[in-house]
Amino acid sequence: MEKKQPNQGKQPSQKGEKKTFSSDKPKPTTPRMESKPPSGPKGK
């Protein structure tokens, strides 16, 4: 049971790392969306 306790503490740590990946995904999408609006008026 004592071995399971330290394992549970590692699980939440991995979840935090996954959250960082999610933040990296929306980051590249933000600059891409900003490039779309300027491209719209330029194409006009």
Protein Blocks (a to p, Z undefined) as FASTA:
>chain_A
ZZmmmmmmmmmmmmmmmmmmmmmmmmmmmmmmmmmmmmmmmmZZ
